[in-house]
Amino acid sequence: MDVSRRGLIGIAGAAAAVPARGISIAPPADPTGFQPAPGIAHLKYNENPLGPPPSALKAMADLARSAWYYADDAEERLKAKIAARLGVPADQVVLGHGSSELITSAALAWGRRGIILVPELQFDEPLLYPMAQGLKYRRVAMAPDLGIDLGALARAAALPGVAMIYLCNPNNPTGMLLPPAELAAFARSLPAHVTLLVDEAYMELADDPAAATMLPLVKDGANIIITRTFSKLFGMAGLRIGYAIASPANAAELKRHRLTISLNAPGLAAAIAAWDDGAFQQQSRAAIIAARRVIAAAVAKAGSSAPPSQTNFLFVKVADANRFAAAMAQRGIAVRGAWTPAWPQWSRVSTGWPADVARYVKALPELMNA
């Protein structure tokens, strides 16, 4: 896809693919103050600017009349919907306050058994609380192409004391997807006592989610936990609803370590409505992929590079990520700076509103050597 006006119109067209549903392709008015300040192109936190579908917005509005009830029954309804579509029993589905809570819960539970292995370049904020509680973890170096090194992880997993491996697939911040056959073979090769946790928060945005997910291995009884979220495809980052699929024993362990007593009612109402809203899901996926292609083309045209992304963001190589982010901020464009000091040349940028993507695309060649 080119980075011309035609390419950017493609994003708008994908976002407006179901115009009768009333979904905007530009930021709506915000009386709450939750949105970024006017004029800021917010491409920093991997949010979905389409937001929840109208079906979810209506469900939350209707829910306001009943918000004084606890939401336990709604949790069971959502679990049943997820279980039916994914083809697992409901007792193998665990809901969480976002998928992050479930990753935190797993780290607390399995961290008592031994060491947790984590790729060096990966989203690890859900581990911060367990780390504060004394979690023993070991970081494993990445492959030369910034991919997750399954061979190095396999060697580390064979050492004494390892209880769990935590992976993001597709990975955050690189956006890269592990080859499904290689990941499945890796999972089958692990010692029986080592649990594999695969965060599939971005899986619905991959080119072929059905082929890439590790769900079939969970169904076969493998010692694997999968986590997913309503934050990305469904546009509900602020509503904090996620879920895990695991064996009955692993699911029960997650439930015992869940940090919240019950989930928030508005988030559950929105998730129940959006789960069956296939038209919105198709529209959301199309808009994200279109924007991803436009940014990737702009990166190549600017003479830079980014790993192949299967998410709603790209990890772009620049001269200095922190200086680049500061220069973008001067133009009202918010992107990530260096992930850590170990990765000073890589800046993550999210897909967003077409106009915001256009601003980033225009500024990129001028600022990438800042």
C-alpha positions in Angstrom: 0.0 0.0 0.0 1.3 3.5 -0.8 1.6 6.3 1.6 -0.2 8.8 -0.6 -3.7 10.3 0.0 -5.1 7.1 -1.6 -3.5 4.9 1.0 -4.8 7.0 3.9 -8.3 7.1 2.3 -8.0 3.3 2.5 -7.8 3.4 6.2 -10.8 5.7 6.4 -12.8 3.4 4.1 -12.0 0.4 6.2 -13.1 2.2 9.3 -16.3 3.3 7.7 -17.1 -0.1 6.1 -20.4 -0.3 8.0 -21.6 3.3 7.9 -25.1 2.5 8.9 -23.9 1.5 12.3 -22.8 5.1 13.0 -19.2 4.5 13.8 -17.0 7.6 13.4 -13.6 7.7 11.7 -12.5 10.8 13.5 -12.3 11.5 17.3 -15.8 12.4 18.7 -16.4 15.2 21.1 -15.2 14.3 24.6 -17.0 16.0 27.5 -15.2 13.6 30.0 -11.6 14.7 29.5 -10.5 11.1 29.0 -9.2 11.6 25.5 -5.9 13.2 24.7 -5.9 17.0 24.4 -7.3 18.4 21.2 -4.8 18.4 18.4 -2.7 15.5 19.8 -2.2 12.5 17.5 -2.2 9.8 20.1 -0.2 6.8 18.6 1.4 5.6 21.8 -0.5 3.0 23.7 -1.8 0.5 21.2 -5.4 1.6 21.7 -8.2 1.1 19.1 -9.6 4.6 18.3 -12.9 3.1 17.0 -13.7 2.4 20.6 -16.5 0.0 21.6 -19.2 -0.7 19.0 -22.6 0.9 19.2 -24.0 -2.4 20.6 -21.6 -2.1 23.5 -22.3 1.5 24.1 -26.0 0.8 24.3 -25.4 -2.1 26.7 -23.4 0.1 29.0 -26.1 2.8 28.9 -28.8 0.2 29.7 -26.7 -1.2 32.5 -26.6 2.1 34.3 -30.1 1.3 35.7 -28.8 -1.9 37.3 -25.2 -0.9 38.3 -25.9 -1.4 42.0 -25.9 -5.2 41.5 -22.8 -7.2 41.6 -21.9 -8.7 38.2 -21.3 -12.3 39.1 -24.1 -13.6 36.8 -22.8 -11.5 33.9 -19.4 -13.1 34.4 -20.9 -16.5 33.9 -22.8 -15.3 30.8 -19.6 -14.0 29.2 -17.7 -17.1 30.1 -20.4 -19.2 28.5 -20.2 -17.2 25.3 -16.5 -17.4 25.0 -16.5 -21.1 25.8 -19.1 -21.8 23.1 -17.3 -20.0 20.4 -13.8 -21.3 21.2 -15.0 -24.9 21.8 -14.0 -25.4 25.4 -15.9 -26.1 28.6 -16.8 -23.0 30.6 -14.7 -24.1 33.5 -11.6 -23.7 31.3 -12.3 -20.0 30.8 -11.2 -17.5 33.5 -12.1 -13.8 33.3 -9.9 -11.0 34.5 -9.5 -7.3 34.9 -7.9 -7.2 31.5 -5.6 -10.0 30.5 -2.9 -8.3 32.5 -4.6 -9.4 35.8 -4.5 -13.0 34.6 -0.8 -12.8 33.7 -0.1 -11.3 37.1 -2.2 -14.0 38.8 -0.2 -16.7 36.9 3.1 -15.1 37.9 2.0 -15.1 41.6 0.9 -18.7 41.5 3.7 -20.3 39.4 6.3 -18.0 40.9 5.9 -19.9 44.1 6.9 -23.0 42.3 10.1 -21.7 40.7 11.6 -19.4 38.1 9.6 -17.7 35.3 11.4 -17.2 32.0 10.7 -14.0 30.0 12.2 -12.9 26.7 14.4 -9.9 27.1 12.3 -7.7 24.8 8.7 -8.2 25.8 5.8 -6.5 27.6 6.3 -7.3 31.2 4.3 -4.8 33.2 2.0 -7.6 34.6 5.1 -9.0 36.3 5.8 -5.8 38.2 3.7 -6.6 41.2 4.9 -10.2 41.4 8.5 -8.9 41.2 7.8 -6.6 44.2 6.7 -9.8 46.0 10.0 -11.5 45.3 9.2 -13.2 42.0 12.2 -15.1 40.7 12.5 -14.6 36.9 15.2 -14.9 34.3 15.4 -12.9 31.0 16.4 -14.7 27.9 18.1 -12.9 25.0 16.3 -12.3 21.8 17.3 -13.6 18.3 19.3 -11.3 16.1 16.2 -10.2 14.2 14.5 -9.2 17.5 12.4 -12.3 17.4 11.8 -14.5 20.4 14.6 -17.2 20.5 12.7 -20.4 21.1 16.0 -22.4 21.1 17.4 -20.3 23.9 14.2 -20.6 25.9 14.2 -24.3 25.5 17.7 -24.6 26.8 16.8 -22.3 29.8 13.7 -24.3 30.5 15.7 -27.5 30.8 17.6 -26.0 33.8 16.5 -26.9 37.3 13.9 -24.7 39.0 11.9 -23.4 36.0 8.2 -23.3 36.6 6.8 -21.2 33.7 7.6 -19.5 30.4 5.8 -16.3 29.6 5.6 -15.2 26.0 3.6 -12.6 24.0 2.6 -13.8 20.6 2.4 -11.6 18.6 5.0 -9.9 20.6 4.8 -6.5 22.2 6.8 -4.3 21.3 8.1 -5.9 18.2 4.8 -6.9 16.7 6.3 -10.2 15.4 4.4 -13.5 15.3 6.3 -16.7 16.0 5.9 -19.4 13.3 3.0 -21.4 14.5 4.5 -24.8 13.8 7.8 -23.8 15.6 5.9 -22.5 18.6 3.7 -25.7 18.8 6.8 -27.9 18.6 8.5 -25.9 21.3 5.5 -26.2 23.5 5.4 -30.0 23.1 9.1 -30.2 23.9 8.9 -28.5 27.3 9.4 -30.5 30.5 6.0 -31.6 31.9 6.3 -29.4 35.0 7.0 -26.2 32.9 3.8 -24.3 32.1 3.8 -22.1 29.0 1.8 -18.9 29.2 1.1 -17.3 25.8 -0.4 -13.9 25.8 -2.4 -13.6 22.6 -3.7 -10.1 23.2 -3.1 -9.2 19.5 -3.9 -12.5 18.0 -7.2 -11.4 16.4 -5.1 -8.8 14.3 -2.8 -11.5 12.9 -3.1 -12.4 9.2 -4.4 -15.9 10.1 -5.4 -16.1 13.7 -6.8 -19.6 13.5 -3.5 -21.0 12.2 -1.4 -19.1 14.7 -3.2 -19.6 18.0 -2.1 -22.2 20.5 -5.7 -22.9 21.4 -5.7 -26.4 19.8 -2.9 -27.5 22.1 -4.9 -26.3 25.1 -7.8 -28.3 23.9 -5.5 -31.3 23.6 -4.6 -31.0 27.3 -1.2 -29.4 26.9 0.2 -27.5 29.9 -0.5 -24.1 28.2 -2.4 -21.0 29.3 -3.6 -18.5 26.7 -4.6 -15.0 27.6 -6.6 -12.6 25.5 -8.3 -9.2 25.8 -11.2 -7.0 24.7 -8.8 -4.0 24.6 -7.5 -4.3 21.0 -10.0 -5.6 18.4 -13.0 -4.6 20.5 -11.7 -1.1 21.4 -12.3 -1.5 25.2 -8.9 -0.8 26.7 -10.4 1.4 29.5 -13.1 -1.2 30.3 -10.5 -3.8 31.5 -11.9 -7.2 30.4 -9.7 -10.1 29.5 -9.8 -13.8 29.6 -7.7 -16.9 29.8 -8.2 -20.4 28.4 -6.4 -23.2 30.2 -6.8 -26.8 31.4 -9.3 -27.2 34.3 -6.4 -27.5 36.8 -4.6 -24.4 35.5 -7.8 -22.5 35.2 -8.6 -23.3 38.9 -5.2 -22.1 39.9 -5.7 -18.8 38.1 -9.0 -18.3 39.8 -7.5 -18.8 43.2 -4.9 -16.1 42.5 -7.2 -13.6 40.8 -6.8 -10.2 42.4 -10.3 -8.8 42.0 -13.4 -10.2 43.7 -15.6 -9.5 40.7 -15.3 -7.6 37.4 -16.8 -4.3 36.6 -20.4 -4.3 35.3 -20.0 -1.8 32.5 -17.1 -3.7 31.0 -18.9 -7.0 31.2 -22.1 -5.5 29.6 -20.0 -4.1 26.8 -18.0 -7.3 26.3 -21.2 -9.5 26.1 -22.7 -7.2 23.5 -19.5 -6.9 21.4 -18.7 -10.6 21.4 -21.6 -11.2 19.0 -21.1 -8.1 17.0 -19.3 -9.6 14.0 -19.8 -6.7 11.7 -17.9 -4.4 14.1 -15.1 -6.9 14.6 -14.6 -7.1 10.8 -14.6 -3.4 10.5 -12.2 -2.9 13.3 -9.8 -5.5 12.0 -9.8 -4.0 8.5 -9.2 -0.5 9.7 -6.2 -1.6 11.9 -4.6 -3.6 9.2 -5.0 -0.8 6.6 -3.3 1.7 9.0 -0.6 -0.9 9.7 0.2 -1.2 6.0 0.3 2.5 5.5 2.8 3.0 8.3 4.9 0.0 7.2 5.1 1.5 3.6 6.0 4.9 5.0 8.8 3.4 7.1 10.2 1.6 4.1 9.9 4.8 1.9 11.8 6.8 4.6 14.7 4.3 4.4 14.1 2.8 7.8 12.9 -0.6 8.9 10.5 -2.3 11.3 10.0 -6.0 12.1 7.0 -7.5 10.3 4.0 -6.7 12.5 0.9 -8.7 13.1 -0.5 -6.2 15.6 -1.8 -2.6 15.8 1.7 -1.1 16.1 5.1 -1.1 14.5 8.6 -1.1 16.1 10.4 1.4 14.0 14.2 1.9 13.8 15.3 5.5 14.2 18.5 7.3 15.1 17.5 7.8 18.8 14.1 6.7 20.0 13.9 9.2 22.9 15.0 12.2 20.7 12.6 11.0 18.0 9.7 10.8 20.5 10.5 14.3 21.8 10.7 15.7 18.2 7.3 14.1 17.4 5.9 15.5 20.6 6.9 19.0 19.4 4.5 18.4 16.5 1.7 17.1 18.7 2.3 13.4 17.8 2.7 11.0 20.7 4.7 7.9 20.2 6.8 5.6 22.4 10.5 6.5 23.1 13.1 3.8 23.8 11.5 0.6 25.3 14.4 0.4 27.7 18.0 1.7 27.5 19.0 -1.6 25.9 16.9 -0.7 22.8 17.8 3.0 22.1 17.0 3.0 18.4 13.6 1.5 18.3 10.4 3.5 18.7 6.9 1.9 18.8 4.1 3.6 17.0 0.4 2.5 17.1 -2.2 2.7 14.5 -4.8 5.3 15.0 -7.2 7.7 13.4 -6.5 8.2 9.6 -5.6 11.9 10.2 -3.2 11.0 13.0 -1.5 8.3 10.9 -1.2 10.9 8.1 0.6 13.3 10.5 3.0 10.6 11.6 3.7 9.5 8.0 4.5 13.1 7.0 6.8 13.7 9.9 8.7 10.4 9.9 11.2 11.1 7.1 12.0 14.5 8.6 12.5 13.3 12.1 13.8 9.8 12.0 17.4 11.0 12.3 16.7 13.5 15.0 
